[in-house]
């Protein structure tokens, strides 16, 4: 879900235009992207929390990777 919602929020244009562009980028049909955007409209709080958690985990993993490289580089 977050792979669709995040990029759609960052794009300009109408929902339909964004759905068309994102569908082309992801190799999906526009109706599939629209289904995801409608689902998001119903459950935005839960999906936003999941997106935030994914960002936090990515930041943590990057910090661990950077620390590992620093400690083991010599």
PQR file with spaces between the fields and no chain letter, atoms N, CA, C, O and H, PARSE charges and radii, in Angstrom:
ATOM       1  N    UNK     1       0.822   -1.191    0.000 -0.4000 1.5000
ATOM       2  CA   UNK     1       0.000    0.000    0.000 -0.0000 2.0000
ATOM       3  C    UNK     1       0.870    1.262    0.000  0.5500 1.7000
ATOM       4  O    UNK     1       0.623    2.200   -0.758 -0.5500 1.4000
ATOM       5  N    UNK     2       1.896    1.267    0.866 -0.4000 1.5000
ATOM       6  CA   UNK     2       2.720    2.467    0.981 -0.0000 2.0000
ATOM       7  C    UNK     2       3.527    2.727   -0.277  0.5500 1.7000
ATOM       8  O    UNK     2       3.920    3.867   -0.525 -0.5500 1.4000
ATOM       9  H    UNK     2       2.097    0.505    1.482  0.4000 1.0000
ATOM      10  N    UNK     3       3.785    1.696   -1.081 -0.4000 1.5000
ATOM      11  CA   UNK     3       4.506    1.893   -2.329 -0.0000 2.0000
ATOM      12  C    UNK     3       3.672    2.679   -3.336  0.5500 1.7000
ATOM      13  O    UNK     3       4.211    3.252   -4.283 -0.5500 1.4000
ATOM      14  H    UNK     3       3.465    0.770   -0.879  0.4000 1.0000
ATOM      15  N    UNK     4       2.383    2.704   -3.133 -0.4000 1.5000
ATOM      16  CA   UNK     4       1.484    3.454   -4.011 -0.0000 2.0000
ATOM      17  C    UNK     4       1.128    4.796   -3.389  0.5500 1.7000
ATOM      18  O    UNK     4       1.186    5.827   -4.059 -0.5500 1.4000
ATOM      19  H    UNK     4       1.945    2.239   -2.364  0.4000 1.0000
ATOM      20  N    UNK     5       0.765    4.788   -2.128 -0.4000 1.5000
ATOM      21  CA   UNK     5       0.295    6.014   -1.469 -0.0000 2.0000
ATOM      22  C    UNK     5       1.393    7.069   -1.403  0.5500 1.7000
ATOM      23  O    UNK     5       1.153    8.234   -1.721 -0.5500 1.4000
ATOM      24  H    UNK     5       0.718    3.951   -1.584  0.4000 1.0000
ATOM      25  N    UNK     6       2.591    6.673   -0.994 -0.4000 1.5000
ATOM      26  CA   UNK     6       3.682    7.633   -0.859 -0.0000 2.0000
ATOM      27  C    UNK     6       3.957    8.390   -2.145  0.5500 1.7000
ATOM      28  O    UNK     6       3.912    9.620   -2.155 -0.5500 1.4000
ATOM      29  H    UNK     6       2.786    5.727   -0.736  0.4000 1.0000
ATOM      30  N    UNK     7       4.239    7.679   -3.234 -0.4000 1.5000
ATOM      31  CA   UNK     7       4.487    8.387   -4.494 -0.0000 2.0000
ATOM      32  C    UNK     7       3.288    9.202   -4.987  0.5500 1.7000
ATOM      33  O    UNK     7       3.464   10.285   -5.545 -0.5500 1.4000
ATOM      34  H    UNK     7       4.275    6.680   -3.227  0.4000 1.0000
ATOM      35  N    UNK     8       2.071    8.687   -4.784 -0.4000 1.5000
ATOM      36  CA   UNK     8       0.896    9.441   -5.247 -0.0000 2.0000
ATOM      37  C    UNK     8       0.780   10.777   -4.528  0.5500 1.7000
ATOM      38  O    UNK     8       0.413   11.785   -5.132 -0.5500 1.4000
ATOM      39  H    UNK     8       1.928    7.807   -4.331  0.4000 1.0000
ATOM      40  N    UNK     9       1.098   10.780   -3.224 -0.4000 1.5000
ATOM      41  CA   UNK     9       1.014   12.031   -2.468 -0.0000 2.0000
ATOM      42  C    UNK     9       2.050   13.038   -2.941  0.5500 1.7000
ATOM      43  O    UNK     9       1.838   14.247   -2.843 -0.5500 1.4000
ATOM      44  H    UNK     9       1.396    9.961   -2.733  0.4000 1.0000
ATOM      45  N    UNK    10       3.174   12.542   -3.455 -0.4000 1.5000
ATOM      46  CA   UNK    10       4.253   13.434   -3.886 -0.0000 2.0000
ATOM      47  C    UNK    10       4.074   13.962   -5.308  0.5500 1.7000
ATOM      48  O    UNK    10       4.781   14.883   -5.716 -0.5500 1.4000
ATOM      49  H    UNK    10       3.346   11.560   -3.535  0.4000 1.0000
ATOM      50  N    UNK    11       3.153   13.398   -6.055 -0.4000 1.5000
ATOM      51  CA   UNK    11       2.941   13.803   -7.448 -0.0000 2.0000
ATOM      52  C    UNK    11       1.983   14.990   -7.537  0.5500 1.7000
ATOM      53  O    UNK    11       1.169   15.233   -6.645 -0.5500 1.4000
ATOM      54  H    UNK    11       2.578   12.649   -5.724  0.4000 1.0000
ATOM      55  N    UNK    12       2.110   15.707   -8.629 -0.4000 1.5000
ATOM      56  CA   UNK    12       1.175   16.794   -8.927 -0.0000 2.0000
ATOM      57  C    UNK    12       0.113   16.282   -9.889  0.5500 1.7000
ATOM      58  O    UNK    12       0.308   15.268  -10.560 -0.5500 1.4000
ATOM      59  H    UNK    12       2.770   15.510   -9.353  0.4000 1.0000
ATOM      60  N    UNK    13      -0.990   16.977   -9.951 -0.4000 1.5000
ATOM      61  CA   UNK    13      -2.061   16.630  -10.879 -0.0000 2.0000
ATOM      62  C    UNK    13      -3.254   16.038  -10.155  0.5500 1.7000
ATOM      63  O    UNK    13      -3.250   15.872   -8.935 -0.5500 1.4000
ATOM      64  H    UNK    13      -1.148   17.800   -9.407  0.4000 1.0000
ATOM      65  N    UNK    14      -4.262   15.727  -10.929 -0.4000 1.5000
ATOM      66  CA   UNK    14      -5.473   15.140  -10.367 -0.0000 2.0000
ATOM      67  C    UNK    14      -5.181   13.709   -9.918  0.5500 1.7000
ATOM      68  O    UNK    14      -4.158   13.133  -10.286 -0.5500 1.4000
ATOM      69  H    UNK    14      -4.265   15.862  -11.920  0.4000 1.0000
ATOM      70  N    UNK    15      -6.064   13.156   -9.142 -0.4000 1.5000
ATOM      71  CA   UNK    15      -5.910   11.772   -8.697 -0.0000 2.0000
ATOM      72  C    UNK    15      -5.827   10.849   -9.905  0.5500 1.7000
ATOM      73  O    UNK    15      -5.017    9.922   -9.928 -0.5500 1.4000
ATOM      74  H    UNK    15      -6.896   13.624   -8.844  0.4000 1.0000
ATOM      75  N    UNK    16      -6.653   11.099  -10.895 -0.4000 1.5000
ATOM      76  CA   UNK    16      -6.651   10.258  -12.095 -0.0000 2.0000
ATOM      77  C    UNK    16      -5.322   10.355  -12.830  0.5500 1.7000
ATOM      78  O    UNK    16      -4.780    9.339  -13.266 -0.5500 1.4000
ATOM      79  H    UNK    16      -7.311   11.852  -10.876  0.4000 1.0000
ATOM      80  N    UNK    17      -4.792   11.564  -12.972 -0.4000 1.5000
ATOM      81  CA   UNK    17      -3.509   11.744  -13.657 -0.0000 2.0000
ATOM      82  C    UNK    17      -2.383   11.060  -12.894  0.5500 1.7000
ATOM      83  O    UNK    17      -1.532   10.395  -13.484 -0.5500 1.4000
ATOM      84  H    UNK    17      -5.232   12.389  -12.618  0.4000 1.0000
ATOM      85  N    UNK    18      -2.388   11.230  -11.578 -0.4000 1.5000
ATOM      86  CA   UNK    18      -1.353   10.599  -10.759 -0.0000 2.0000
ATOM      87  C    UNK    18      -1.470    9.078  -10.828  0.5500 1.7000
ATOM      88  O    UNK    18      -0.461    8.380  -10.923 -0.5500 1.4000
ATOM      89  H    UNK    18      -3.079   11.770  -11.099  0.4000 1.0000
ATOM      90  N    UNK    19      -2.697    8.566  -10.782 -0.4000 1.5000
ATOM      91  CA   UNK    19      -2.902    7.114  -10.867 -0.0000 2.0000
ATOM      92  C    UNK    19      -2.389    6.576  -12.195  0.5500 1.7000
ATOM      93  O    UNK    19      -1.755    5.522  -12.235 -0.5500 1.4000
ATOM      94  H    UNK    19      -3.517    9.133  -10.705  0.4000 1.0000
ATOM      95  N    UNK    20      -2.657    7.286  -13.275 -0.4000 1.5000
ATOM      96  CA   UNK    20      -2.189    6.851  -14.599 -0.0000 2.0000
ATOM      97  C    UNK    20      -0.664    6.825  -14.658  0.5500 1.7000
ATOM      98  O    UNK    20      -0.077    5.849  -15.124 -0.5500 1.4000
ATOM      99  H    UNK    20      -3.172    8.142  -13.243  0.4000 1.0000
ATOM     100  N    UNK    21      -0.018    7.899  -14.185 -0.4000 1.5000
ATOM     101  CA   UNK    21       1.444    7.967  -14.232 -0.0000 2.0000
ATOM     102  C    UNK    21       2.080    6.899  -13.346  0.5500 1.7000
ATOM     103  O    UNK    21       3.029    6.230  -13.755 -0.5500 1.4000
ATOM     104  H    UNK    21      -0.495    8.692  -13.806  0.4000 1.0000
ATOM     105  N    UNK    22       1.559    6.743  -12.144 -0.4000 1.5000
ATOM     106  CA   UNK    22       2.128    5.769  -11.229 -0.0000 2.0000
ATOM     107  C    UNK    22       1.901    4.345  -11.731  0.5500 1.7000
ATOM     108  O    UNK    22       2.784    3.495  -11.611 -0.5500 1.4000
ATOM     109  H    UNK    22       0.788    7.286  -11.811  0.4000 1.0000
ATOM     110  N    UNK    23       0.744    4.089  -12.282 -0.4000 1.5000
ATOM     111  CA   UNK    23       0.467    2.761  -12.840 -0.0000 2.0000
ATOM     112  C    UNK    23       1.481    2.425  -13.927  0.5500 1.7000
ATOM     113  O    UNK    23       1.992    1.306  -13.973 -0.5500 1.4000
ATOM     114  H    UNK    23       0.027    4.780  -12.380  0.4000 1.0000
ATOM     115  N    UNK    24       1.772    3.380  -14.798 -0.4000 1.5000
ATOM     116  CA   UNK    24       2.754    3.159  -15.858 -0.0000 2.0000
ATOM     117  C    UNK    24       4.137    2.888  -15.272  0.5500 1.7000
ATOM     118  O    UNK    24       4.865    2.026  -15.766 -0.5500 1.4000
ATOM     119  H    UNK    24       1.357    4.289  -14.760  0.4000 1.0000
ATOM     120  N    UNK    25       4.498    3.619  -14.227 -0.4000 1.5000
ATOM     121  CA   UNK    25       5.807    3.427  -13.600 -0.0000 2.0000
ATOM     122  C    UNK    25       5.931    2.060  -12.932  0.5500 1.7000
ATOM     123  O    UNK    25       6.993    1.438  -12.969 -0.5500 1.4000
ATOM     124  H    UNK    25       3.907    4.319  -13.826  0.4000 1.0000
ATOM     125  N    UNK    26       4.851    1.601  -12.329 -0.4000 1.5000
ATOM     126  CA   UNK    26       4.879    0.350  -11.571 -0.0000 2.0000
ATOM     127  C    UNK    26       4.463   -0.870  -12.383  0.5500 1.7000
ATOM     128  O    UNK    26       4.540   -1.998  -11.894 -0.5500 1.4000
ATOM     129  H    UNK    26       3.989    2.106  -12.299  0.4000 1.0000
ATOM     130  N    UNK    27       4.028   -0.653  -13.605 -0.4000 1.5000
ATOM     131  CA   UNK    27       3.571   -1.765  -14.427 -0.0000 2.0000
ATOM     132  C    UNK    27       2.234   -2.322  -13.972  0.5500 1.7000
ATOM     133  O    UNK    27       1.973   -3.520  -14.089 -0.5500 1.4000
ATOM     134  H    UNK    27       3.966    0.263  -14.002  0.4000 1.0000
ATOM     135  N    UNK    28       1.394   -1.445  -13.455 -0.4000 1.5000
ATOM     136  CA   UNK    28       0.056   -1.830  -12.999 -0.0000 2.0000
ATOM     137  C    UNK    28      -0.986   -1.173  -13.881  0.5500 1.7000
ATOM     138  O    UNK    28      -0.680   -0.263  -14.652 -0.5500 1.4000
ATOM     139  H    UNK    28       1.606   -0.473  -13.360  0.4000 1.0000
ATOM     140  N    UNK    29      -2.208   -1.635  -13.765 -0.4000 1.5000
ATOM     141  CA   UNK    29      -3.326   -0.958  -14.417 -0.0000 2.0000
ATOM     142  C    UNK    29      -3.737    0.216  -13.535  0.5500 1.7000
ATOM     143  O    UNK    29      -3.629    0.146  -12.311 -0.5500 1.4000
ATOM     144  H    UNK    29      -2.457   -2.375  -13.140  0.4000 1.0000
ATOM     145  N    UNK    30      -4.204    1.286  -14.155 -0.4000 1.5000
ATOM     146  CA   UNK    30      -4.618    2.473  -13.399 -0.0000 2.0000
ATOM     147  C    UNK    30      -5.705    2.133  -12.386  0.5500 1.7000
ATOM     148  O    UNK    30      -5.730    2.706  -11.296 -0.5500 1.4000
ATOM     149  H    UNK    30      -4.291    1.343  -15.149  0.4000 1.0000
ATOM     150  N    UNK    31      -6.607    1.207  -12.729 -0.4000 1.5000
ATOM     151  CA   UNK    31      -7.671    0.872  -11.782 -0.0000 2.0000
ATOM     152  C    UNK    31      -7.104    0.232  -10.517  0.5500 1.7000
ATOM     153  O    UNK    31      -7.686    0.380   -9.442 -0.5500 1.4000
ATOM     154  H    UNK    31      -6.586    0.742  -13.614  0.4000 1.0000
ATOM     155  N    UNK    32      -5.981   -0.474  -10.624 -0.4000 1.5000
ATOM     156  CA   UNK    32      -5.361   -1.068   -9.444 -0.0000 2.0000
ATOM     157  C    UNK    32      -4.820    0.020   -8.501  0.5500 1.7000
ATOM     158  O    UNK    32      -4.954   -0.075   -7.281 -0.5500 1.4000
ATOM     159  H    UNK    32      -5.509   -0.594  -11.497  0.4000 1.0000
ATOM     160  N    UNK    33      -4.220    1.031   -9.084 -0.4000 1.5000
ATOM     161  CA   UNK    33      -3.711    2.148   -8.289 -0.0000 2.0000
ATOM     162  C    UNK    33      -4.880    2.894   -7.656  0.5500 1.7000
ATOM     163  O    UNK    33      -4.800    3.301   -6.497 -0.5500 1.4000
ATOM     164  H    UNK    33      -4.111    1.108  -10.075  0.4000 1.0000
ATOM     165  N    UNK    34      -5.955    3.075   -8.398 -0.4000 1.5000
ATOM     166  CA   UNK    34      -7.130    3.754   -7.851 -0.0000 2.0000
ATOM     167  C    UNK    34      -7.752    2.952   -6.712  0.5500 1.7000
ATOM     168  O    UNK    34      -8.222    3.545   -5.741 -0.5500 1.4000
ATOM     169  H    UNK    34      -6.021    2.744   -9.339  0.4000 1.0000
ATOM     170  N    UNK    35      -7.768    1.638   -6.799 -0.4000 1.5000
ATOM     171  CA   UNK    35      -8.275    0.818   -5.701 -0.0000 2.0000
ATOM     172  C    UNK    35      -7.443    1.080   -4.449  0.5500 1.7000
ATOM     173  O    UNK    35      -7.987    1.237   -3.356 -0.5500 1.4000
ATOM     174  H    UNK    35      -7.386    1.156   -7.588  0.4000 1.0000
ATOM     175  N    UNK    36      -6.140    1.127   -4.612 -0.4000 1.5000
ATOM     176  CA   UNK    36      -5.259    1.397   -3.472 -0.0000 2.0000
ATOM     177  C    UNK    36      -5.507    2.789   -2.906  0.5500 1.7000
ATOM     178  O    UNK    36      -5.523    2.963   -1.687 -0.5500 1.4000
ATOM     179  H    UNK    36      -5.698    1.000   -5.500  0.4000 1.0000
ATOM     180  N    UNK    37      -5.699    3.780   -3.769 -0.4000 1.5000
ATOM     181  CA   UNK    37      -5.931    5.144   -3.272 -0.0000 2.0000
ATOM     182  C    UNK    37      -7.286    5.243   -2.560  0.5500 1.7000
ATOM     183  O    UNK    37      -7.419    5.985   -1.587 -0.5500 1.4000
ATOM     184  H    UNK    37      -5.686    3.639   -4.759  0.4000 1.0000
ATOM     185  N    UNK    38      -8.268    4.518   -3.027 -0.4000 1.5000
ATOM     186  CA   UNK    38      -9.571    4.519   -2.342 -0.0000 2.0000
ATOM     187  C    UNK    38      -9.495    3.798   -0.999  0.5500 1.7000
ATOM     188  O    UNK    38     -10.121    4.214   -0.024 -0.5500 1.4000
ATOM     189  H    UNK    38      -8.160    3.915   -3.817  0.4000 1.0000
ATOM     190  N    UNK    39      -8.729    2.725   -0.959 -0.4000 1.5000
ATOM     191  CA   UNK    39      -8.516    2.020    0.309 -0.0000 2.0000
ATOM     192  C    UNK    39      -7.823    2.953    1.296  0.5500 1.7000
ATOM     193  O    UNK    39      -8.184    3.015    2.472 -0.5500 1.4000
ATOM     194  H    UNK    39      -8.221    2.387   -1.751  0.4000 1.0000
ATOM     195  N    UNK    40      -6.825    3.675    0.800 -0.4000 1.5000
ATOM     196  CA   UNK    40      -6.132    4.647    1.648 -0.0000 2.0000
ATOM     197  C    UNK    40      -7.098    5.695    2.183  0.5500 1.7000
ATOM     198  O    UNK    40      -7.015    6.082    3.349 -0.5500 1.4000
ATOM     199  H    UNK    40      -6.532    3.625   -0.155  0.4000 1.0000
ATOM     200  N    UNK    41      -8.011    6.153    1.340 -0.4000 1.5000
ATOM     201  CA   UNK    41      -8.987    7.159    1.774 -0.0000 2.0000
ATOM     202  C    UNK    41      -9.822    6.657    2.944  0.5500 1.7000
ATOM     203  O    UNK    41     -10.240    7.451    3.786 -0.5500 1.4000
ATOM     204  H    UNK    41      -8.079    5.839    0.393  0.4000 1.0000
ATOM     205  N    UNK    42     -10.070    5.363    3.008 -0.4000 1.5000
ATOM     206  CA   UNK    42     -10.864    4.783    4.095 -0.0000 2.0000
ATOM     207  C    UNK    42     -10.041    4.508    5.357  0.5500 1.7000
ATOM     208  O    UNK    42     -10.570    4.560    6.467 -0.5500 1.4000
ATOM     209  H    UNK    42      -9.731    4.718    2.324  0.4000 1.0000
ATOM     210  N    UNK    43      -8.757    4.217    5.187 -0.4000 1.5000
ATOM     211  CA   UNK    43      -7.922    3.783    6.309 -0.0000 2.0000
ATOM     212  C    UNK    43      -6.630    4.585    6.395  0.5500 1.7000
ATOM     213  O    UNK    43      -5.569    4.025    6.672 -0.5500 1.4000
ATOM     214  H    UNK    43      -8.328    4.175    4.285  0.4000 1.0000
ATOM     215  N    UNK    44      -6.712    5.882    6.160 -0.4000 1.5000
ATOM     216  CA   UNK    44      -5.521    6.740    6.086 -0.0000 2.0000
ATOM     217  C    UNK    44      -4.692    6.714    7.361  0.5500 1.7000
ATOM     218  O    UNK    44      -3.466    6.629    7.287 -0.5500 1.4000
ATOM     219  H    UNK    44      -7.574    6.336    5.934  0.4000 1.0000
ATOM     220  N    UNK    45      -5.320    6.784    8.518 -0.4000 1.5000
ATOM     221  CA   UNK    45      -4.561    6.816    9.773 -0.0000 2.0000
ATOM     222  C    UNK    45      -3.709    5.560    9.945  0.5500 1.7000
ATOM     223  O    UNK    45      -2.538    5.643   10.313 -0.5500 1.4000
ATOM     224  H    UNK    45      -6.315    6.853    8.578  0.4000 1.0000
ATOM     225  N    UNK    46      -4.293    4.418    9.681 -0.4000 1.5000
ATOM     226  CA   UNK    46      -3.558    3.163    9.829 -0.0000 2.0000
ATOM     227  C    UNK    46      -2.421    3.061    8.820  0.5500 1.7000
ATOM     228  O    UNK    46      -1.318    2.636    9.164 -0.5500 1.4000
ATOM     229  H    UNK    46      -5.245    4.350    9.382  0.4000 1.0000
ATOM     230  N    UNK    47      -2.683    3.444    7.597 -0.4000 1.5000
ATOM     231  CA   UNK    47      -1.656    3.355    6.558 -0.0000 2.0000
ATOM     232  C    UNK    47      -0.564    4.376    6.805  0.5500 1.7000
ATOM     233  O    UNK    47       0.613    4.069    6.614 -0.5500 1.4000
ATOM     234  H    UNK    47      -3.579    3.789    7.318  0.4000 1.0000
ATOM     235  N    UNK    48      -0.920    5.588    7.225 -0.4000 1.5000
ATOM     236  CA   UNK    48       0.094    6.589    7.553 -0.0000 2.0000
ATOM     237  C    UNK    48       0.994    6.115    8.683  0.5500 1.7000
ATOM     238  O    UNK    48       2.199    6.368    8.660 -0.5500 1.4000
ATOM     239  H    UNK    48      -1.876    5.837    7.379  0.4000 1.0000
ATOM     240  N    UNK    49       0.431    5.433    9.670 -0.4000 1.5000
ATOM     241  CA   UNK    49       1.231    4.890   10.774 -0.0000 2.0000
ATOM     242  C    UNK    49       2.188    3.821   10.254  0.5500 1.7000
ATOM     243  O    UNK    49       3.336    3.745   10.691 -0.5500 1.4000
ATOM     244  H    UNK    49      -0.548    5.227    9.689  0.4000 1.0000
ATOM     245  N    UNK    50       1.723    3.010    9.336 -0.4000 1.5000
ATOM     246  CA   UNK    50       2.569    1.970    8.754 -0.0000 2.0000
ATOM     247  C    UNK    50       3.697    2.585    7.926  0.5500 1.7000
ATOM     248  O    UNK    50       4.833    2.113    7.966 -0.5500 1.4000
ATOM     249  H    UNK    50       0.791    3.071    8.981  0.4000 1.0000
ATOM     250  N    UNK    51       3.378    3.633    7.183 -0.4000 1.5000
ATOM     251  CA   UNK    51       4.395    4.327    6.401 -0.0000 2.0000
ATOM     252  C    UNK    51       5.446    4.929    7.327  0.5500 1.7000
ATOM     253  O    UNK    51       6.642    4.814    7.057 -0.5500 1.4000
ATOM     254  H    UNK    51       2.455    4.016    7.151  0.4000 1.0000
ATOM     255  N    UNK    52       5.024    5.563    8.402 -0.4000 1.5000
ATOM     256  CA   UNK    52       5.959    6.150    9.362 -0.0000 2.0000
ATOM     257  C    UNK    52       6.843    5.071    9.986  0.5500 1.7000
ATOM     258  O    UNK    52       8.045    5.274   10.157 -0.5500 1.4000
ATOM     259  H    UNK    52       4.053    5.657    8.621  0.4000 1.0000
ATOM     260  N    UNK    53       6.252    3.933   10.324 -0.4000 1.5000
ATOM     261  CA   UNK    53       7.029    2.838   10.901 -0.0000 2.0000
ATOM     262  C    UNK    53       8.058    2.317    9.904  0.5500 1.7000
ATOM     263  O    UNK    53       9.187    2.010   10.288 -0.5500 1.4000
ATOM     264  H    UNK    53       5.276    3.768   10.185  0.4000 1.0000
ATOM     265  N    UNK    54       7.687    2.214    8.637 -0.4000 1.5000
ATOM     266  CA   UNK    54       8.634    1.771    7.607 -0.0000 2.0000
ATOM     267  C    UNK    54       9.792    2.751    7.474  0.5500 1.7000
ATOM     268  O    UNK    54      10.937    2.329    7.312 -0.5500 1.4000
ATOM     269  H    UNK    54       6.770    2.463    8.326  0.4000 1.0000
ATOM     270  N    UNK    55       9.517    4.040    7.538 -0.4000 1.5000
ATOM     271  CA   UNK    55      10.579    5.041    7.457 -0.0000 2.0000
ATOM     272  C    UNK    55      11.511    4.940    8.658  0.5500 1.7000
ATOM     273  O    UNK    55      12.730    5.038    8.512 -0.5500 1.4000
ATOM     274  H    UNK    55       8.586    4.382    7.669  0.4000 1.0000
ATOM     275  N    UNK    56      10.942    4.746    9.837 -0.4000 1.5000
ATOM     276  CA   UNK    56      11.758    4.588   11.045 -0.0000 2.0000
ATOM     277  C    UNK    56      12.665    3.368   10.944  0.5500 1.7000
ATOM     278  O    UNK    56      13.842    3.433   11.301 -0.5500 1.4000
ATOM     279  H    UNK    56       9.952    4.667    9.954  0.4000 1.0000
ATOM     280  N    UNK    57      12.126    2.268   10.462 -0.4000 1.5000
ATOM     281  CA   UNK    57      12.926    1.048   10.312 -0.0000 2.0000
ATOM     282  C    UNK    57      14.026    1.233    9.282  0.5500 1.7000
ATOM     283  O    UNK    57      15.142    0.751    9.476 -0.5500 1.4000
ATOM     284  H    UNK    57      11.170    2.215   10.172  0.4000 1.0000
ATOM     285  N    UNK    58      13.732    1.918    8.199 -0.4000 1.5000
ATOM     286  CA   UNK    58      14.744    2.177    7.180 -0.0000 2.0000
ATOM     287  C    UNK    58      15.864    3.039    7.748  0.5500 1.7000
ATOM     288  O    UNK    58      17.040    2.782    7.488 -0.5500 1.4000
ATOM     289  H    UNK    58      12.825    2.310    8.041  0.4000 1.0000
ATOM     290  N    UNK    59      15.505    4.063    8.525 -0.4000 1.5000
ATOM     291  CA   UNK    59      16.511    4.918    9.154 -0.0000 2.0000
ATOM     292  C    UNK    59      17.376    4.121   10.123  0.5500 1.7000
ATOM     293  O    UNK    59      18.593    4.300   10.159 -0.5500 1.4000
ATOM     294  H    UNK    59      14.550    4.272    8.736  0.4000 1.0000
ATOM     295  N    UNK    60      16.758    3.246   10.907 -0.4000 1.5000
ATOM     296  CA   UNK    60      17.490    2.417   11.846 -0.0000 2.0000
ATOM     297  C    UNK    60      18.439    1.472   11.120  0.5500 1.7000
ATOM     298  O    UNK    60      19.599    1.337   11.509 -0.5500 1.4000
ATOM     299  H    UNK    60      15.769    3.101   10.878  0.4000 1.0000
ATOM     300  N    UNK    61      17.960    0.825   10.082 -0.4000 1.5000
ATOM     301  CA   UNK    61      18.801   -0.103    9.314 -0.0000 2.0000
ATOM     302  C    UNK    61      19.976    0.621    8.675  0.5500 1.7000
ATOM     303  O    UNK    61      21.081    0.081    8.636 -0.5500 1.4000
ATOM     304  H    UNK    61      17.017    0.935    9.766  0.4000 1.0000
ATOM     305  N    UNK    62      19.760    1.829    8.175 -0.4000 1.5000
ATOM     306  CA   UNK    62      20.847    2.612    7.598 -0.0000 2.0000
ATOM     307  C    UNK    62      21.888    2.948    8.660  0.5500 1.7000
ATOM     308  O    UNK    62      23.086    2.840    8.399 -0.5500 1.4000
ATOM     309  H    UNK    62      18.862    2.268    8.207  0.4000 1.0000
ATOM     310  N    UNK    63      21.456    3.353    9.850 -0.4000 1.5000
ATOM     311  CA   UNK    63      22.376    3.687   10.932 -0.0000 2.0000
ATOM     312  C    UNK    63      23.196    2.463   11.338  0.5500 1.7000
ATOM     313  O    UNK    63      24.397    2.581   11.577 -0.5500 1.4000
ATOM     314  H    UNK    63      20.482    3.441   10.062  0.4000 1.0000
ATOM     315  N    UNK    64      22.569    1.298   11.419 -0.4000 1.5000
ATOM     316  CA   UNK    64      23.283    0.069   11.769 -0.0000 2.0000
ATOM     317  C    UNK    64      24.308   -0.261   10.692  0.5500 1.7000
ATOM     318  O    UNK    64      25.449   -0.606   11.000 -0.5500 1.4000
ATOM     319  H    UNK    64      21.592    1.202   11.226  0.4000 1.0000
ATOM     320  N    UNK    65      23.904   -0.155    9.437 -0.4000 1.5000
ATOM     321  CA   UNK    65      24.813   -0.439    8.323 -0.0000 2.0000
ATOM     322  C    UNK    65      26.001    0.515    8.329  0.5500 1.7000
ATOM     323  O    UNK    65      27.141    0.087    8.150 -0.5500 1.4000
ATOM     324  H    UNK    65      22.978    0.125    9.187  0.4000 1.0000
ATOM     325  N    UNK    66      25.740    1.802    8.533 -0.4000 1.5000
ATOM     326  CA   UNK    66      26.822    2.794    8.565 -0.0000 2.0000
ATOM     327  C    UNK    66      27.770    2.516    9.732  0.5500 1.7000
ATOM     328  O    UNK    66      28.986    2.617    9.569 -0.5500 1.4000
ATOM     329  H    UNK    66      24.814    2.149    8.679  0.4000 1.0000
ATOM     330  N    UNK    67      27.239    2.171   10.894 -0.4000 1.5000
ATOM     331  CA   UNK    67      28.058    1.864   12.056 -0.0000 2.0000
ATOM     332  C    UNK    67      28.904    0.625   11.812  0.5500 1.7000
ATOM     333  O    UNK    67      30.082    0.597   12.169 -0.5500 1.4000
ATOM     334  H    UNK    67      26.251    2.089   11.026  0.4000 1.0000
ATOM     335  N    UNK    68      28.318   -0.393   11.212 -0.4000 1.5000
ATOM     336  CA   UNK    68      29.060   -1.600   10.889 -0.0000 2.0000
ATOM     337  C    UNK    68      30.225   -1.288    9.960  0.5500 1.7000
ATOM     338  O    UNK    68      31.344   -1.753   10.175 -0.5500 1.4000
ATOM     339  H    UNK    68      27.361   -0.371   10.922  0.4000 1.0000
ATOM     340  N    UNK    69      29.956   -0.505    8.935 -0.4000 1.5000
ATOM     341  CA   UNK    69      31.017   -0.134    7.979 -0.0000 2.0000
ATOM     342  C    UNK    69      32.123    0.657    8.674  0.5500 1.7000
ATOM     343  O    UNK    69      33.306    0.431    8.421 -0.5500 1.4000
ATOM     344  H    UNK    69      29.047   -0.127    8.760  0.4000 1.0000
ATOM     345  N    UNK    70      31.743    1.569    9.535 -0.4000 1.5000
ATOM     346  CA   UNK    70      32.717    2.398   10.238 -0.0000 2.0000
ATOM     347  C    UNK    70      33.586    1.537   11.141  0.5500 1.7000
ATOM     348  O    UNK    70      34.806    1.701   11.166 -0.5500 1.4000
ATOM     349  H    UNK    70      30.781    1.753    9.741  0.4000 1.0000
ATOM     350  N    UNK    71      32.969    0.618   11.885 -0.4000 1.5000
ATOM     351  CA   UNK    71      33.706   -0.207   12.832 -0.0000 2.0000
ATOM     352  C    UNK    71      34.593   -1.246   12.161  0.5500 1.7000
ATOM     353  O    UNK    71      35.656   -1.587   12.680 -0.5500 1.4000
ATOM     354  H    UNK    71      31.978    0.485   11.865  0.4000 1.0000
ATOM     355  N    UNK    72      34.165   -1.744   11.020 -0.4000 1.5000
ATOM     356  CA   UNK    72      34.897   -2.830   10.378 -0.0000 2.0000
ATOM     357  C    UNK    72      35.775   -2.392    9.205  0.5500 1.7000
ATOM     358  O    UNK    72      36.371   -3.229    8.527 -0.5500 1.4000
ATOM     359  H    UNK    72      33.301   -1.467   10.598  0.4000 1.0000
ATOM     360  N    UNK    73      35.853   -1.092    8.968 -0.4000 1.5000
ATOM     361  CA   UNK    73      36.615   -0.631    7.811 -0.0000 2.0000
ATOM     362  C    UNK    73      38.112   -0.512    8.101  0.5500 1.7000
ATOM     363  O    UNK    73      38.884   -0.189    7.198 -0.5500 1.4000
ATOM     364  H    UNK    73      35.369   -0.412    9.519  0.4000 1.0000
ATOM     365  N    UNK    74      38.512   -0.753    9.270 -0.4000 1.5000
ATOM     366  CA   UNK    74      39.956   -0.726    9.514 -0.0000 2.0000
ATOM     367  C    UNK    74      40.298    0.007   10.696  0.5500 1.7000
ATOM     368  O    UNK    74      41.477    0.119   11.034 -0.5500 1.4000
ATOM     369  H    UNK    74      37.885   -1.016   10.003  0.4000 1.0000
